[in-house]
Amino acid sequence: LPGVATLMLSLMLTNFAYLGLDIVGTTSVGLMVFTMLPFGLLVFMGIPQIMPELWFEGFQWEELVNNSDVHWNTYLNTLFWNLNYFDSVSCLAGEVEDP
């Protein structure tokens, strides 16, 4: 049964691609909305439960700054790895004819 469902989905998406870009674009947007809808609903359902006054309650900035247990090499390496290539978008900006 999973093989048949995969085959049917592949044939359906291939048919959409064959029929034209408009149908593919519209279907992609519809699929994105359908996929993100549960997350949006969860966010809106959780908004009444937000209590910002608890965010920094009992938080000690001195402990964070003076903590010697922080592995700064690992932290900075991970930070730079995760932020890698975000600045290379500026290289693509010159390729756009009419931004």
Secondary structure per residue as TSV (DSSP state, phi and psi in degrees):
chain	resnum	aa	ss	phi	psi
A	1	L	-	360.0	-42.3
A	2	P	H	-63.3	-33.7
A	3	G	H	-66.1	-39.3
A	4	V	H	-67.6	-41.6
A	5	A	H	-64.6	-39.9
A	6	T	H	-65.2	-42.3
A	7	L	H	-63.7	-43.0
A	8	M	H	-65.1	-41.8
A	9	L	H	-64.4	-41.7
A	10	S	H	-62.8	-43.7
A	11	L	H	-65.4	-39.6
A	12	M	H	-64.2	-46.6
A	13	L	H	-68.0	-34.7
A	14	T	H	-65.2	-39.3
A	15	N	H	-64.4	-41.4
A	16	F	H	-60.6	-44.4
A	17	A	H	-64.8	-35.7
A	18	Y	H	-69.9	-36.9
A	19	L	H	-71.3	-28.1
A	20	G	-	147.7	161.3
A	21	L	H	-68.3	-33.7
A	22	D	H	-61.6	-43.5
A	23	I	H	-66.9	-40.4
A	24	V	H	-64.0	-43.8
A	25	G	H	-63.8	-45.5
A	26	T	H	-64.2	-41.8
A	27	T	H	-65.4	-39.3
A	28	S	H	-63.6	-42.6
A	29	V	H	-65.8	-42.6
A	30	G	H	-62.4	-41.5
A	31	L	H	-65.9	-38.3
A	32	M	H	-64.4	-44.5
A	33	V	H	-63.0	-43.9
A	34	F	H	-62.0	-37.4
A	35	T	H	-72.9	-38.8
A	36	M	H	-84.5	-15.0
A	37	L	H	-56.8	-46.0
A	38	P	H	-61.1	-37.5
A	39	F	H	-68.1	-40.4
A	40	G	H	-63.0	-41.4
A	41	L	H	-63.1	-41.6
A	42	L	H	-63.7	-39.0
A	43	V	H	-64.1	-48.5
A	44	F	H	-66.3	-33.0
A	45	M	H	-70.9	-27.5
A	46	G	H	-87.8	-15.2
A	47	I	G	-56.6	-43.4
A	48	P	G	-64.5	-18.8
A	49	Q	G	-91.6	0.0
A	50	I	-	-72.9	131.0
A	51	M	-	-126.7	87.2
A	52	P	G	-61.6	-23.4
A	53	E	G	-66.4	-16.8
A	54	L	G	-91.4	-7.4
A	55	W	T	-63.0	-41.1
A	56	F	T	-114.6	16.0
A	57	E	T	-68.6	124.5
A	58	G	T	75.6	9.6
A	59	F	-	-85.2	128.3
A	60	Q	-	-107.6	106.7
A	61	W	H	-63.8	-34.1
A	62	E	H	-63.2	-37.8
A	63	E	H	-64.9	-36.5
A	64	L	H	-68.5	-44.4
A	65	V	H	-73.8	-40.0
A	66	N	S	-93.5	8.6
A	67	N	-	-75.0	121.4
A	68	S	T	-88.1	-2.2
A	69	D	T	-84.1	-1.5
A	70	V	-	-76.3	126.9
A	71	H	-	-89.9	89.5
A	72	W	H	-63.8	-36.0
A	73	N	H	-62.2	-46.7
A	74	T	H	-66.5	-41.3
A	75	Y	H	-61.8	-50.3
A	76	L	H	-67.5	-37.5
A	77	N	H	-62.3	-45.6
A	78	T	H	-64.7	-41.0
A	79	L	H	-61.2	-48.6
A	80	F	H	-69.2	-32.9
A	81	W	H	-64.1	-43.3
A	82	N	H	-72.7	-26.3
A	83	L	T	-96.4	9.1
A	84	N	T	-68.0	140.6
A	85	Y	T	75.3	1.4
A	86	F	G	-69.1	-27.5
A	87	D	G	-82.7	-10.2
A	88	S	G	-77.0	-5.7
A	89	V	H	-63.8	-29.6
A	90	S	H	-63.2	-27.5
A	91	C	H	-68.2	-31.1
A	92	L	H	-79.5	-21.1
A	93	A	H	-63.2	-31.4
A	94	G	T	-70.9	-17.6
A	95	E	T	-83.2	-14.2
A	96	V	-	-82.3	129.0
A	97	E	S	-72.4	-48.5
A	98	D	-	-133.9	84.2
A	99	P	-	-70.6	360.0
